[in-house]
Amino acid sequence: MAVPKKRRSKAKGRTRLSNWKAKGRTTADKALNLAKSIVKKRSTFIFDPKKKKVEENSSKDENNNVKVEQTAEDNITEQ
């Protein structure tokens, strides 16, 4: 189990906590602003979950093809 080498000061801990909370606030504000703009029909944002899945699957396929090509080259050089 990972154990810290030195004790973190209260000031560092508090700044890390405040930064973590601030990041959540900013993302919440961005989401709220996006929702407001969509409701007022001023937004050009379009979310298509199917498109995201297709992109993820294509990137996985490309990675698998690269691995297959590398292993085939390695087999040729070994023989």
PDB file with SEQRES, HELIX, SHEET and CRYST1 records, atoms N, CA, C and O in Angstrom:
SEQRES   1 A   79  MET ALA VAL PRO LYS LYS ARG ARG SER LYS ALA LYS GLY          
SEQRES   2 A   79  ARG THR ARG LEU SER ASN TRP LYS ALA LYS GLY ARG THR          
SEQRES   3 A   79  THR ALA ASP LYS ALA LEU ASN LEU ALA LYS SER ILE VAL          
SEQRES   4 A   79  LYS LYS ARG SER THR PHE ILE PHE ASP PRO LYS LYS LYS          
SEQRES   5 A   79  LYS VAL GLU GLU ASN SER SER LYS ASP GLU ASN ASN ASN          
SEQRES   6 A   79  VAL LYS VAL GLU GLN THR ALA GLU ASP ASN ILE THR GLU          
SEQRES   7 A   79  GLN                                                          
HELIX    1 AA1 LYS A   10  VAL A   39  1                                  30    
HELIX    2 AA2 PRO A   49  GLU A   78  1                                  30    
CRYST1    1.000    1.000    1.000  90.00  90.00  90.00 P 1           1          
ATOM      1  N   MET A   1       0.840  -1.179   0.000  1.00  0.00           N  
ATOM      2  CA  MET A   1       0.000   0.000   0.000  1.00  0.00           C  
ATOM      3  C   MET A   1       0.883   1.239   0.000  1.00  0.00           C  
ATOM      4  O   MET A   1       1.890   1.281   0.707  1.00  0.00           O  
ATOM      5  N   ALA A   2       0.518   2.248  -0.784  1.00  0.00           N  
ATOM      6  CA  ALA A   2       1.320   3.466  -0.896  1.00  0.00           C  
ATOM      7  C   ALA A   2       1.178   4.320   0.360  1.00  0.00           C  
ATOM      8  O   ALA A   2       0.080   4.567   0.856  1.00  0.00           O  
ATOM      9  N   VAL A   3       2.324   4.755   0.846  1.00  0.00           N  
ATOM     10  CA  VAL A   3       2.358   5.587   2.044  1.00  0.00           C  
ATOM     11  C   VAL A   3       3.190   6.826   1.734  1.00  0.00           C  
ATOM     12  O   VAL A   3       4.285   6.705   1.184  1.00  0.00           O  
ATOM     13  N   PRO A   4       2.688   8.037   2.080  1.00  0.00           N  
ATOM     14  CA  PRO A   4       3.478   9.239   1.809  1.00  0.00           C  
ATOM     15  C   PRO A   4       4.749   9.276   2.653  1.00  0.00           C  
ATOM     16  O   PRO A   4       4.758   8.832   3.801  1.00  0.00           O  
ATOM     17  N   LYS A   5       5.824   9.814   2.068  1.00  0.00           N  
ATOM     18  CA  LYS A   5       7.103   9.866   2.781  1.00  0.00           C  
ATOM     19  C   LYS A   5       7.103  10.937   3.862  1.00  0.00           C  
ATOM     20  O   LYS A   5       7.649  10.739   4.948  1.00  0.00           O  
ATOM     21  N   LYS A   6       6.484  12.080   3.552  1.00  0.00           N  
ATOM     22  CA  LYS A   6       6.464  13.184   4.518  1.00  0.00           C  
ATOM     23  C   LYS A   6       5.038  13.653   4.745  1.00  0.00           C  
ATOM     24  O   LYS A   6       4.159  13.436   3.912  1.00  0.00           O  
ATOM     25  N   ARG A   7       4.826  14.288   5.863  1.00  0.00           N  
ATOM     26  CA  ARG A   7       3.516  14.821   6.205  1.00  0.00           C  
ATOM     27  C   ARG A   7       3.248  16.078   5.396  1.00  0.00           C  
ATOM     28  O   ARG A   7       4.114  16.946   5.285  1.00  0.00           O  
ATOM     29  N   ARG A   8       2.040  16.179   4.826  1.00  0.00           N  
ATOM     30  CA  ARG A   8       1.659  17.366   4.071  1.00  0.00           C  
ATOM     31  C   ARG A   8       1.149  18.435   5.033  1.00  0.00           C  
ATOM     32  O   ARG A   8       0.362  18.143   5.933  1.00  0.00           O  
ATOM     33  N   SER A   9       1.593  19.655   4.841  1.00  0.00           N  
ATOM     34  CA  SER A   9       1.184  20.732   5.729  1.00  0.00           C  
ATOM     35  C   SER A   9      -0.296  21.061   5.542  1.00  0.00           C  
ATOM     36  O   SER A   9      -0.886  20.727   4.514  1.00  0.00           O  
ATOM     37  N   LYS A  10      -0.888  21.713   6.530  1.00  0.00           N  
ATOM     38  CA  LYS A  10      -2.300  22.091   6.447  1.00  0.00           C  
ATOM     39  C   LYS A  10      -2.539  23.054   5.293  1.00  0.00           C  
ATOM     40  O   LYS A  10      -3.561  22.970   4.612  1.00  0.00           O  
ATOM     41  N   ALA A  11      -1.606  23.961   5.072  1.00  0.00           N  
ATOM     42  CA  ALA A  11      -1.784  24.950   4.004  1.00  0.00           C  
ATOM     43  C   ALA A  11      -1.842  24.266   2.638  1.00  0.00           C  
ATOM     44  O   ALA A  11      -2.691  24.596   1.810  1.00  0.00           O  
ATOM     45  N   LYS A  12      -0.942  23.318   2.408  1.00  0.00           N  
ATOM     46  CA  LYS A  12      -0.947  22.612   1.130  1.00  0.00           C  
ATOM     47  C   LYS A  12      -2.226  21.800   0.971  1.00  0.00           C  
ATOM     48  O   LYS A  12      -2.810  21.762  -0.112  1.00  0.00           O  
ATOM     49  N   GLY A  13      -2.655  21.162   2.031  1.00  0.00           N  
ATOM     50  CA  GLY A  13      -3.877  20.379   1.976  1.00  0.00           C  
ATOM     51  C   GLY A  13      -5.091  21.239   1.682  1.00  0.00           C  
ATOM     52  O   GLY A  13      -5.965  20.862   0.902  1.00  0.00           O  
ATOM     53  N   ARG A  14      -5.132  22.400   2.319  1.00  0.00           N  
ATOM     54  CA  ARG A  14      -6.266  23.305   2.095  1.00  0.00           C  
ATOM     55  C   ARG A  14      -6.275  23.853   0.676  1.00  0.00           C  
ATOM     56  O   ARG A  14      -7.336  23.976   0.064  1.00  0.00           O  
ATOM     57  N   THR A  15      -5.083  24.189   0.140  1.00  0.00           N  
ATOM     58  CA  THR A  15      -5.055  24.710  -1.233  1.00  0.00           C  
ATOM     59  C   THR A  15      -5.467  23.636  -2.223  1.00  0.00           C  
ATOM     60  O   THR A  15      -6.185  23.920  -3.182  1.00  0.00           O  
ATOM     61  N   ARG A  16      -5.019  22.400  -2.002  1.00  0.00           N  
ATOM     62  CA  ARG A  16      -5.417  21.309  -2.898  1.00  0.00           C  
ATOM     63  C   ARG A  16      -6.928  21.086  -2.847  1.00  0.00           C  
ATOM     64  O   ARG A  16      -7.562  20.870  -3.879  1.00  0.00           O  
ATOM     65  N   LEU A  17      -7.494  21.138  -1.658  1.00  0.00           N  
ATOM     66  CA  LEU A  17      -8.931  20.955  -1.502  1.00  0.00           C  
ATOM     67  C   LEU A  17      -9.707  22.082  -2.184  1.00  0.00           C  
ATOM     68  O   LEU A  17     -10.710  21.829  -2.851  1.00  0.00           O  
ATOM     69  N   SER A  18      -9.247  23.320  -2.018  1.00  0.00           N  
ATOM     70  CA  SER A  18      -9.951  24.450  -2.631  1.00  0.00           C  
ATOM     71  C   SER A  18      -9.843  24.393  -4.153  1.00  0.00           C  
ATOM     72  O   SER A  18     -10.796  24.732  -4.854  1.00  0.00           O  
ATOM     73  N   ASN A  19      -8.682  23.964  -4.671  1.00  0.00           N  
ATOM     74  CA  ASN A  19      -8.541  23.818  -6.122  1.00  0.00           C  
ATOM     75  C   ASN A  19      -9.474  22.732  -6.645  1.00  0.00           C  
ATOM     76  O   ASN A  19     -10.083  22.892  -7.703  1.00  0.00           O  
ATOM     77  N   TRP A  20      -9.586  21.643  -5.921  1.00  0.00           N  
ATOM     78  CA  TRP A  20     -10.456  20.535  -6.316  1.00  0.00           C  
ATOM     79  C   TRP A  20     -11.918  20.989  -6.341  1.00  0.00           C  
ATOM     80  O   TRP A  20     -12.664  20.663  -7.264  1.00  0.00           O  
ATOM     81  N   LYS A  21     -12.314  21.743  -5.317  1.00  0.00           N  
ATOM     82  CA  LYS A  21     -13.685  22.246  -5.265  1.00  0.00           C  
ATOM     83  C   LYS A  21     -13.940  23.269  -6.365  1.00  0.00           C  
ATOM     84  O   LYS A  21     -15.022  23.285  -6.953  1.00  0.00           O  
ATOM     85  N   ALA A  22     -12.961  24.122  -6.651  1.00  0.00           N  
ATOM     86  CA  ALA A  22     -13.118  25.153  -7.676  1.00  0.00           C  
ATOM     87  C   ALA A  22     -13.283  24.518  -9.052  1.00  0.00           C  
ATOM     88  O   ALA A  22     -14.056  25.012  -9.872  1.00  0.00           O  
ATOM     89  N   LYS A  23     -12.570  23.436  -9.308  1.00  0.00           N  
ATOM     90  CA  LYS A  23     -12.692  22.751 -10.595  1.00  0.00           C  
ATOM     91  C   LYS A  23     -14.120  22.236 -10.785  1.00  0.00           C  
ATOM     92  O   LYS A  23     -14.670  22.308 -11.883  1.00  0.00           O  
ATOM     93  N   GLY A  24     -14.707  21.723  -9.724  1.00  0.00           N  
ATOM     94  CA  GLY A  24     -16.084  21.249  -9.796  1.00  0.00           C  
ATOM     95  C   GLY A  24     -17.062  22.381 -10.046  1.00  0.00           C  
ATOM     96  O   GLY A  24     -18.018  22.232 -10.807  1.00  0.00           O  
ATOM     97  N   ARG A  25     -16.819  23.517  -9.400  1.00  0.00           N  
ATOM     98  CA  ARG A  25     -17.697  24.670  -9.601  1.00  0.00           C  
ATOM     99  C   ARG A  25     -17.637  25.170 -11.033  1.00  0.00           C  
ATOM    100  O   ARG A  25     -18.670  25.496 -11.617  1.00  0.00           O  
ATOM    101  N   THR A  26     -16.431  25.236 -11.612  1.00  0.00           N  
ATOM    102  CA  THR A  26     -16.302  25.757 -12.972  1.00  0.00           C  
ATOM    103  C   THR A  26     -16.977  24.824 -13.982  1.00  0.00           C  
ATOM    104  O   THR A  26     -17.620  25.295 -14.920  1.00  0.00           O  
ATOM    105  N   THR A  27     -16.839  23.520 -13.801  1.00  0.00           N  
ATOM    106  CA  THR A  27     -17.501  22.595 -14.730  1.00  0.00           C  
ATOM    107  C   THR A  27     -19.016  22.673 -14.586  1.00  0.00           C  
ATOM    108  O   THR A  27     -19.743  22.564 -15.573  1.00  0.00           O  
ATOM    109  N   ALA A  28     -19.492  22.861 -13.359  1.00  0.00           N  
ATOM    110  CA  ALA A  28     -20.934  23.011 -13.142  1.00  0.00           C  
ATOM    111  C   ALA A  28     -21.443  24.290 -13.802  1.00  0.00           C  
ATOM    112  O   ALA A  28     -22.519  24.294 -14.398  1.00  0.00           O  
ATOM    113  N   ASP A  29     -20.675  25.376 -13.698  1.00  0.00           N  
ATOM    114  CA  ASP A  29     -21.057  26.634 -14.334  1.00  0.00           C  
ATOM    115  C   ASP A  29     -21.101  26.489 -15.851  1.00  0.00           C  
ATOM    116  O   ASP A  29     -22.020  26.984 -16.503  1.00  0.00           O  
ATOM    117  N   LYS A  30     -20.098  25.804 -16.410  1.00  0.00           N  
ATOM    118  CA  LYS A  30     -20.076  25.610 -17.860  1.00  0.00           C  
ATOM    119  C   LYS A  30     -21.291  24.796 -18.318  1.00  0.00           C  
ATOM    120  O   LYS A  30     -21.907  25.109 -19.337  1.00  0.00           O  
ATOM    121  N   ALA A  31     -21.626  23.755 -17.560  1.00  0.00           N  
ATOM    122  CA  ALA A  31     -22.773  22.924 -17.916  1.00  0.00           C  
ATOM    123  C   ALA A  31     -24.064  23.722 -17.830  1.00  0.00           C  
ATOM    124  O   ALA A  31     -24.937  23.583 -18.686  1.00  0.00           O  
ATOM    125  N   LEU A  32     -24.191  24.553 -16.808  1.00  0.00           N  
ATOM    126  CA  LEU A  32     -25.389  25.374 -16.655  1.00  0.00           C  
ATOM    127  C   LEU A  32     -25.502  26.393 -17.783  1.00  0.00           C  
ATOM    128  O   LEU A  32     -26.590  26.602 -18.320  1.00  0.00           O  
ATOM    129  N   ASN A  33     -24.395  27.025 -18.144  1.00  0.00           N  
ATOM    130  CA  ASN A  33     -24.414  27.991 -19.240  1.00  0.00           C  
ATOM    131  C   ASN A  33     -24.781  27.314 -20.561  1.00  0.00           C  
ATOM    132  O   ASN A  33     -25.521  27.880 -21.365  1.00  0.00           O  
ATOM    133  N   LEU A  34     -24.265  26.106 -20.784  1.00  0.00           N  
ATOM    134  CA  LEU A  34     -24.608  25.375 -21.997  1.00  0.00           C  
ATOM    135  C   LEU A  34     -26.095  25.034 -22.015  1.00  0.00           C  
ATOM    136  O   LEU A  34     -26.749  25.161 -23.050  1.00  0.00           O  
ATOM    137  N   ALA A  35     -26.626  24.603 -20.881  1.00  0.00           N  
ATOM    138  CA  ALA A  35     -28.046  24.267 -20.805  1.00  0.00           C  
ATOM    139  C   ALA A  35     -28.913  25.495 -21.072  1.00  0.00           C  
ATOM    140  O   ALA A  35     -29.922  25.410 -21.773  1.00  0.00           O  
ATOM    141  N   LYS A  36     -28.516  26.630 -20.515  1.00  0.00           N  
ATOM    142  CA  LYS A  36     -29.280  27.864 -20.736  1.00  0.00           C  
ATOM    143  C   LYS A  36     -29.275  28.257 -22.211  1.00  0.00           C  
ATOM    144  O   LYS A  36     -30.298  28.664 -22.761  1.00  0.00           O  
ATOM    145  N   SER A  37     -28.097  28.129 -22.849  1.00  0.00           N  
ATOM    146  CA  SER A  37     -28.017  28.516 -24.259  1.00  0.00           C  
ATOM    147  C   SER A  37     -28.822  27.559 -25.141  1.00  0.00           C  
ATOM    148  O   SER A  37     -29.388  27.978 -26.151  1.00  0.00           O  
ATOM    149  N   ILE A  38     -28.876  26.280 -24.767  1.00  0.00           N  
ATOM    150  CA  ILE A  38     -29.676  25.323 -25.532  1.00  0.00           C  
ATOM    151  C   ILE A  38     -31.159  25.640 -25.381  1.00  0.00           C  
ATOM    152  O   ILE A  38     -31.914  25.574 -26.351  1.00  0.00           O  
ATOM    153  N   VAL A  39     -31.576  25.987 -24.160  1.00  0.00           N  
ATOM    154  CA  VAL A  39     -32.983  26.306 -23.916  1.00  0.00           C  
ATOM    155  C   VAL A  39     -33.390  27.561 -24.690  1.00  0.00           C  
ATOM    156  O   VAL A  39     -34.499  27.639 -25.219  1.00  0.00           O  
ATOM    157  N   LYS A  40     -32.478  28.548 -24.752  1.00  0.00           N  
ATOM    158  CA  LYS A  40     -32.782  29.784 -25.475  1.00  0.00           C  
ATOM    159  C   LYS A  40     -32.528  29.659 -26.975  1.00  0.00           C  
ATOM    160  O   LYS A  40     -32.738  30.610 -27.728  1.00  0.00           O  
ATOM    161  N   LYS A  41     -32.074  28.476 -27.403  1.00  0.00           N  
ATOM    162  CA  LYS A  41     -31.827  28.169 -28.813  1.00  0.00           C  
ATOM    163  C   LYS A  41     -30.781  29.083 -29.430  1.00  0.00           C  
ATOM    164  O   LYS A  41     -30.895  29.479 -30.590  1.00  0.00           O  
ATOM    165  N   ARG A  42     -29.762  29.416 -28.649  1.00  0.00           N  
ATOM    166  CA  ARG A  42     -28.637  30.190 -29.167  1.00  0.00           C  
ATOM    167  C   ARG A  42     -27.416  29.309 -29.404  1.00  0.00           C  
ATOM    168  O   ARG A  42     -26.413  29.770 -29.948  1.00  0.00           O  
ATOM    169  N   SER A  43     -27.496  28.057 -29.002  1.00  0.00           N  
ATOM    170  CA  SER A  43     -26.346  27.167 -29.063  1.00  0.00           C  
ATOM    171  C   SER A  43     -26.302  26.408 -30.379  1.00  0.00           C  
ATOM    172  O   SER A  43     -27.335  26.077 -30.961  1.00  0.00           O  
ATOM    173  N   THR A  44     -25.070  26.136 -30.838  1.00  0.00           N  
ATOM    174  CA  THR A  44     -24.877  25.303 -32.019  1.00  0.00           C  
ATOM    175  C   THR A  44     -24.354  23.930 -31.614  1.00  0.00           C  
ATOM    176  O   THR A  44     -23.935  23.141 -32.462  1.00  0.00           O  
ATOM    177  N   PHE A  45     -24.381  23.650 -30.316  1.00  0.00           N  
ATOM    178  CA  PHE A  45     -23.859  22.398 -29.777  1.00  0.00           C  
ATOM    179  C   PHE A  45     -24.805  21.252 -30.085  1.00  0.00           C  
ATOM    180  O   PHE A  45     -26.007  21.344 -29.837  1.00  0.00           O  
ATOM    181  N   ILE A  46     -24.255  20.164 -30.631  1.00  0.00           N  
ATOM    182  CA  ILE A  46     -25.049  18.963 -30.905  1.00  0.00           C  
ATOM    183  C   ILE A  46     -24.279  17.782 -30.345  1.00  0.00           C  
ATOM    184  O   ILE A  46     -23.112  17.580 -30.682  1.00  0.00           O  
ATOM    185  N   PHE A  47     -24.924  17.003 -29.492  1.00  0.00           N  
ATOM    186  CA  PHE A  47     -24.289  15.824 -28.900  1.00  0.00           C  
ATOM    187  C   PHE A  47     -24.891  14.579 -29.517  1.00  0.00           C  
ATOM    188  O   PHE A  47     -26.106  14.387 -29.493  1.00  0.00           O  
ATOM    189  N   ASP A  48     -24.040  13.739 -30.069  1.00  0.00           N  
ATOM    190  CA  ASP A  48     -24.481  12.486 -30.667  1.00  0.00           C  
ATOM    191  C   ASP A  48     -23.706  11.349 -30.017  1.00  0.00           C  
ATOM    192  O   ASP A  48     -22.552  11.117 -30.378  1.00  0.00           O  
ATOM    193  N   PRO A  49     -24.313  10.625 -29.059  1.00  0.00           N  
ATOM    194  CA  PRO A  49     -23.580   9.563 -28.360  1.00  0.00           C  
ATOM    195  C   PRO A  49     -23.150   8.429 -29.277  1.00  0.00           C  
ATOM    196  O   PRO A  49     -22.150   7.766 -29.001  1.00  0.00           O  
ATOM    197  N   LYS A  50     -23.883   8.187 -30.368  1.00  0.00           N  
ATOM    198  CA  LYS A  50     -23.513   7.124 -31.299  1.00  0.00           C  
ATOM    199  C   LYS A  50     -22.191   7.453 -31.988  1.00  0.00           C  
ATOM    200  O   LYS A  50     -21.365   6.568 -32.208  1.00  0.00           O  
ATOM    201  N   LYS A  51     -21.995   8.714 -32.323  1.00  0.00           N  
ATOM    202  CA  LYS A  51     -20.771   9.136 -32.985  1.00  0.00           C  
ATOM    203  C   LYS A  51     -19.560   8.907 -32.088  1.00  0.00           C  
ATOM    204  O   LYS A  51     -18.507   8.482 -32.563  1.00  0.00           O  
ATOM    205  N   LYS A  52     -19.701   9.182 -30.813  1.00  0.00           N  
ATOM    206  CA  LYS A  52     -18.603   8.988 -29.875  1.00  0.00           C  
ATOM    207  C   LYS A  52     -18.231   7.509 -29.783  1.00  0.00           C  
ATOM    208  O   LYS A  52     -17.047   7.178 -29.738  1.00  0.00           O  
ATOM    209  N   LYS A  53     -19.214   6.621 -29.753  1.00  0.00           N  
ATOM    210  CA  LYS A  53     -18.953   5.188 -29.680  1.00  0.00           C  
ATOM    211  C   LYS A  53     -18.243   4.705 -30.938  1.00  0.00           C  
ATOM    212  O   LYS A  53     -17.352   3.860 -30.857  1.00  0.00           O  
ATOM    213  N   VAL A  54     -18.624   5.223 -32.090  1.00  0.00           N  
ATOM    214  CA  VAL A  54     -17.996   4.824 -33.347  1.00  0.00           C  
ATOM    215  C   VAL A  54     -16.530   5.249 -33.348  1.00  0.00           C  
ATOM    216  O   VAL A  54     -15.668   4.484 -33.781  1.00  0.00           O  
ATOM    217  N   GLU A  55     -16.237   6.465 -32.866  1.00  0.00           N  
ATOM    218  CA  GLU A  55     -14.857   6.942 -32.821  1.00  0.00           C  
ATOM    219  C   GLU A  55     -14.022   6.083 -31.884  1.00  0.00           C  
ATOM    220  O   GLU A  55     -12.880   5.756 -32.207  1.00  0.00           O  
ATOM    221  N   GLU A  56     -14.568   5.711 -30.728  1.00  0.00           N  
ATOM    222  CA  GLU A  56     -13.826   4.889 -29.778  1.00  0.00           C  
ATOM    223  C   GLU A  56     -13.536   3.513 -30.374  1.00  0.00           C  
ATOM    224  O   GLU A  56     -12.428   2.997 -30.227  1.00  0.00           O  
ATOM    225  N   ASN A  57     -14.522   2.918 -31.045  1.00  0.00           N  
ATOM    226  CA  ASN A  57     -14.334   1.603 -31.643  1.00  0.00           C  
ATOM    227  C   ASN A  57     -13.308   1.645 -32.764  1.00  0.00           C  
ATOM    228  O   ASN A  57     -12.509   0.719 -32.902  1.00  0.00           O  
ATOM    229  N   SER A  58     -13.317   2.707 -33.569  1.00  0.00           N  
ATOM    230  CA  SER A  58     -12.359   2.795 -34.672  1.00  0.00           C  
ATOM    231  C   SER A  58     -10.947   2.961 -34.148  1.00  0.00           C  
ATOM    232  O   SER A  58     -10.010   2.422 -34.736  1.00  0.00           O  
ATOM    233  N   SER A  59     -10.768   3.697 -33.049  1.00  0.00           N  
ATOM    234  CA  SER A  59      -9.428   3.855 -32.491  1.00  0.00           C  
ATOM    235  C   SER A  59      -8.924   2.536 -31.919  1.00  0.00           C  
ATOM    236  O   SER A  59      -7.729   2.248 -31.997  1.00  0.00           O  
ATOM    237  N   LYS A  60      -9.815   1.733 -31.347  1.00  0.00           N  
ATOM    238  CA  LYS A  60      -9.409   0.421 -30.830  1.00  0.00           C  
ATOM    239  C   LYS A  60      -8.999  -0.495 -31.972  1.00  0.00           C  
ATOM    240  O   LYS A  60      -8.017  -1.229 -31.861  1.00  0.00           O  
ATOM    241  N   ASP A  61      -9.747  -0.455 -33.071  1.00  0.00           N  
ATOM    242  CA  ASP A  61      -9.426  -1.290 -34.224  1.00  0.00           C  
ATOM    243  C   ASP A  61      -8.079  -0.915 -34.813  1.00  0.00           C  
ATOM    244  O   ASP A  61      -7.299  -1.790 -35.190  1.00  0.00           O  
ATOM    245  N   GLU A  62      -7.796   0.388 -34.895  1.00  0.00           N  
ATOM    246  CA  GLU A  62      -6.518   0.840 -35.429  1.00  0.00           C  
ATOM    247  C   GLU A  62      -5.369   0.349 -34.563  1.00  0.00           C  
ATOM    248  O   GLU A  62      -4.341  -0.085 -35.084  1.00  0.00           O  
ATOM    249  N   ASN A  63      -5.532   0.413 -33.251  1.00  0.00           N  
ATOM    250  CA  ASN A  63      -4.485  -0.050 -32.349  1.00  0.00           C  
ATOM    251  C   ASN A  63      -4.249  -1.545 -32.502  1.00  0.00           C  
ATOM    252  O   ASN A  63      -3.103  -1.993 -32.475  1.00  0.00           O  
ATOM    253  N   ASN A  64      -5.311  -2.321 -32.662  1.00  0.00           N  
ATOM    254  CA  ASN A  64      -5.166  -3.762 -32.836  1.00  0.00           C  
ATOM    255  C   ASN A  64      -4.438  -4.082 -34.138  1.00  0.00           C  
ATOM    256  O   ASN A  64      -3.610  -4.992 -34.172  1.00  0.00           O  
ATOM    257  N   ASN A  65      -4.733  -3.348 -35.206  1.00  0.00           N  
ATOM    258  CA  ASN A  65      -4.066  -3.578 -36.484  1.00  0.00           C  
ATOM    259  C   ASN A  65      -2.575  -3.295 -36.376  1.00  0.00           C  
ATOM    260  O   ASN A  65      -1.759  -4.021 -36.944  1.00  0.00           O  
ATOM    261  N   VAL A  66      -2.222  -2.256 -35.657  1.00  0.00           N  
ATOM    262  CA  VAL A  66      -0.814  -1.914 -35.492  1.00  0.00           C  
ATOM    263  C   VAL A  66      -0.098  -3.029 -34.749  1.00  0.00           C  
ATOM    264  O   VAL A  66       1.017  -3.400 -35.116  1.00  0.00           O  
ATOM    265  N   LYS A  67      -0.715  -3.560 -33.723  1.00  0.00           N  
ATOM    266  CA  LYS A  67      -0.094  -4.632 -32.953  1.00  0.00           C  
ATOM    267  C   LYS A  67       0.113  -5.869 -33.814  1.00  0.00           C  
ATOM    268  O   LYS A  67       1.148  -6.528 -33.717  1.00  0.00           O  
ATOM    269  N   VAL A  68      -0.859  -6.185 -34.650  1.00  0.00           N  
ATOM    270  CA  VAL A  68      -0.753  -7.363 -35.512  1.00  0.00           C  
ATOM    271  C   VAL A  68       0.389  -7.171 -36.496  1.00  0.00           C  
ATOM    272  O   VAL A  68       1.158  -8.102 -36.734  1.00  0.00           O  
ATOM    273  N   GLU A  69       0.513  -5.979 -37.072  1.00  0.00           N  
ATOM    274  CA  GLU A  69       1.582  -5.721 -38.030  1.00  0.00           C  
ATOM    275  C   GLU A  69       2.951  -5.827 -37.370  1.00  0.00           C  
ATOM    276  O   GLU A  69       3.884  -6.373 -37.959  1.00  0.00           O  
ATOM    277  N   GLN A  70       3.075  -5.312 -36.162  1.00  0.00           N  
ATOM    278  CA  GLN A  70       4.354  -5.367 -35.462  1.00  0.00           C  
ATOM    279  C   GLN A  70       4.747  -6.804 -35.159  1.00  0.00           C  
ATOM    280  O   GLN A  70       5.914  -7.165 -35.315  1.00  0.00           O  
ATOM    281  N   THR A  71       3.810  -7.625 -34.734  1.00  0.00           N  
ATOM    282  CA  THR A  71       4.150  -9.007 -34.417  1.00  0.00           C  
ATOM    283  C   THR A  71       4.517  -9.766 -35.681  1.00  0.00           C  
ATOM    284  O   THR A  71       5.389 -10.634 -35.637  1.00  0.00           O  
ATOM    285  N   ALA A  72       3.880  -9.465 -36.807  1.00  0.00           N  
ATOM    286  CA  ALA A  72       4.209 -10.139 -38.053  1.00  0.00           C  
ATOM    287  C   ALA A  72       5.628  -9.770 -38.489  1.00  0.00           C  
ATOM    288  O   ALA A  72       6.369 -10.633 -38.959  1.00  0.00           O  
ATOM    289  N   GLU A  73       6.011  -8.515 -38.341  1.00  0.00           N  
ATOM    290  CA  GLU A  73       7.367  -8.086 -38.698  1.00  0.00           C  
ATOM    291  C   GLU A  73       8.401  -8.745 -37.793  1.00  0.00           C  
ATOM    292  O   GLU A  73       9.465  -9.160 -38.251  1.00  0.00           O  
ATOM    293  N   ASP A  74       8.082  -8.836 -36.511  1.00  0.00           N  
ATOM    294  CA  ASP A  74       8.998  -9.447 -35.571  1.00  0.00           C  
ATOM    295  C   ASP A  74       9.236 -10.916 -35.923  1.00  0.00           C  
ATOM    296  O   ASP A  74      10.365 -11.399 -35.834  1.00  0.00           O  
ATOM    297  N   ASN A  75       8.181 -11.627 -36.322  1.00  0.00           N  
ATOM    298  CA  ASN A  75       8.309 -13.028 -36.689  1.00  0.00           C  
ATOM    299  C   ASN A  75       9.195 -13.216 -37.920  1.00  0.00           C  
ATOM    300  O   ASN A  75       9.950 -14.185 -38.001  1.00  0.00           O  
ATOM    301  N   ILE A  76       9.106 -12.304 -38.865  1.00  0.00           N  
ATOM    302  CA  ILE A  76       9.910 -12.389 -40.084  1.00  0.00           C  
ATOM    303  C   ILE A  76      11.393 -12.196 -39.752  1.00  0.00           C  
ATOM    304  O   ILE A  76      12.243 -12.930 -40.257  1.00  0.00           O  
ATOM    305  N   THR A  77      11.703 -11.215 -38.906  1.00  0.00           N  
ATOM    306  CA  THR A  77      13.095 -10.939 -38.574  1.00  0.00           C  
ATOM    307  C   THR A  77      13.712 -12.053 -37.749  1.00  0.00           C  
ATOM    308  O   THR A  77      14.917 -12.286 -37.847  1.00  0.00           O  
ATOM    309  N   GLU A  78      12.921 -12.750 -36.936  1.00  0.00           N  
ATOM    310  CA  GLU A  78      13.432 -13.828 -36.107  1.00  0.00           C  
ATOM    311  C   GLU A  78      13.794 -15.048 -36.942  1.00  0.00           C  
ATOM    312  O   GLU A  78      14.738 -15.765 -36.610  1.00  0.00           O  
ATOM    313  N   GLN A  79      13.067 -15.291 -38.007  1.00  0.00           N  
ATOM    314  CA  GLN A  79      13.316 -16.475 -38.834  1.00  0.00           C  
ATOM    315  C   GLN A  79      14.479 -16.195 -39.717  1.00  0.00           C  
ATOM    316  O   GLN A  79      14.876 -17.052 -40.506  1.00  0.00           O  
TER     317      GLN A  79                                                      
END                                                                             
